[in-house]
């Protein structure tokens, strides 16, 4: 790796370490600074997880989304875990992502860019740094790459060795997903068969039988022209990218690299990184670090975002106004999105800013059930998505994508949907390490409902 050098922009010079001069939030309190430094030095020497060429290709595909010629599907775990890392879970996740892609592609009539919340989504910002239970106060759980879920002093201690475990699991995850998406697992025939089984075997699937039949008719027409999976790679494999929240900047800067071909700087921990709503301050460390990378960048937009902050973030994160560079991911909540999102959409349209708008209908709709379990209602999630599309239609802008916390497992974490998961069912299979996720059936149901909305539009 080349020595970090300053990047000349219309802002202050940038380097791999310039973020260290800025205020920073949501970082773990490690006890042994020397141990942290040793792990970060190790990460500077390991092979990168992704390549600059892949990141550049994703940015080109996202530029198509920005121009209204493609659609973004971003989804995956709230927080990946070391305990749930299995071949079965990865296959289930990939399967649901591909099935959702098929539905959204038909609904939008456009290519779908698939970006996972996976192979790096191991850390989570928390509202409170400490947690109390039984009169004992310990550090909050911040994700497996920082500490453990068990409520004990040893488990909740921030351990830098977990950074290496997250790196190695991310590498193996990405390797396996690449194999799945480039093989017969991702062929159009396989996905069509899965959708047919979904219709035949589930109550919620039967509602979408007519839509699945129309998709199958399109597939048969394509194959009748001579374009079969054996003859066209577009029908036999799929392109897949990874993303995660760039929370731990020591880890992220250690895995960033300067590209020999263009001398520009890239994150090589994922193809795309995003900044959370708690760390998006334009003059602080997270924005400072990400502004110097060439990767596509996302930024969450919550209820506290102001017009000035939004435009300032555009100036800092996308000074060249480059299509595909910056995605704003709104997370307002079903009760607030109708009031808060339109002025933001209007402001960027008036200023001519080239950004993608995507909808995260998960984080603004988190509630606690009467028995104290954190959950989300399927109807609230759907309501925010529908309002998101209605707002963009009214403003004459493009609703570019969706961003879900979901899993391929049959969990019971979100209420409702055609499965009619109730508060009584929540504890049956509540496995998330942080926030509640849509299960496989709920994810597919939501994708088909969105497809119906897209067809109407």
C-alpha positions, 0 to 999 in steps of 0.5 A: 500500500502506498503512503497516504497522501493529501487529496486536493479538493476545494476543501481542506487536504485529505489523508487516511488520517485527517479524520483523527483531527475531527470530533468523533462519535460512537467509538468503543472505549478500548482498554489497551491502545497498544493492542488496538494499534497492533490489530489495525497495523495487521489490517493494513497488511491483509488482502483487501476484501473488495477492489477499486474496480468493483467499487467503480463499477458499482458507482457506474451502476448507481449512476444509472439509478440516479438518472432513473434508469435502474432501481436500488435494492439494499438489504441485509442484517441489522447487525451480522453476528459471529454466532449465526454465521452458517452456510444455510443462513447465507444461502437463505439470504441470497435466495431472498435477495434474488427473489426480491430482485425478480419482483422489483425488476418486473415492477420497475421495468428496469435493472435492479442494483443489488447491494447487501448489508453484509460482509462487514455490518458488524457494528451498531451505533447506540443511543446510550453508551451504558446499559443497566440490568438488575442494578448493574451498569455495563457498556451497551452492546455495539455489535460483534466486532466490538463486544458481546451480547451477554450481559457480563463485564467480560462480554461487554469489554471492547476487544480489538481482536474482534476486528480481525474475526469480523474481517476474516468472516467478511472475507469468507462471506463475500467469497461464498456469496460471489460463488452463489451469484455467479453460478446456477443458484442465481439463474433465472430458471432457479429464481422462477422455480423459487417464486412458483414454490412461494405461491404454492406453499404459502398463504401470503404467496397466493395473493401474488399468483397473478403477478408471478404468472406474468413474470413467468410469461415474460421469462418464457418470452425471453427464452423463446427469442433464444436467450437462455441461461446457457447462452446469456450470462445475464440470465444465468448469474447476477452481480452483487455488491456489499455495504455496511455502516462505516462506524469504526474508523480505525478499521475502515482506514486500515482497510482503505487503499490507494489505487495504483491505476489512478492514485485515488483512494478507495475503501476496500472493506466494502463496495459501498459505505454509508454514514448513519444518522448519528454520525453524519455531522459535516464537520466531524470525523465520519464525514471527513473520512468518507469524503476522501474515498472514491466509493459510492457513499450513502448517508442516512437522513432522519427527522433531525436533518435540516435543509442546510445540513443536507446541502452541506453534506452534498458539498462535502461528500459529492463536490463534483455533483457526480451521479452515483456517488451519493445516496440519501437514505431517508428514515423518517417513520411512517408518521413523519415522512409525509411532512419531513421528506418533501422539503428535502427532495424539493431542495435538492431538485431546486439546487440541481444536486445529482443524488439517489433517494432511497427509502429505509422504512425500518429505523423510523418505525421501531416500537416496543411491544407491551412485553418490552420487546423491540419490534416493527409493524409490517403495515408501518413499514409498507406505509412509509414505502408507499408514501416515499413513492407518492412524494417523489411522484408529486415532486417530479423526482425519482424514487430510486430504491429501498433499504431493508433490514431483513434476513432469509431466516424464518424469524418472528421479529416484525409484527404483521404481514400475511403471516400475521405475526402477533405480539404473542409470537415475537419471542418464538424465534426472536434472534436478532442481535440488535434491531428487528428484521423482516423474515424471508416471507415478509421480505418477499411479500413487501417486494411484491407489494412494491412491485405492484406499486411500481407497475401502477406508477 
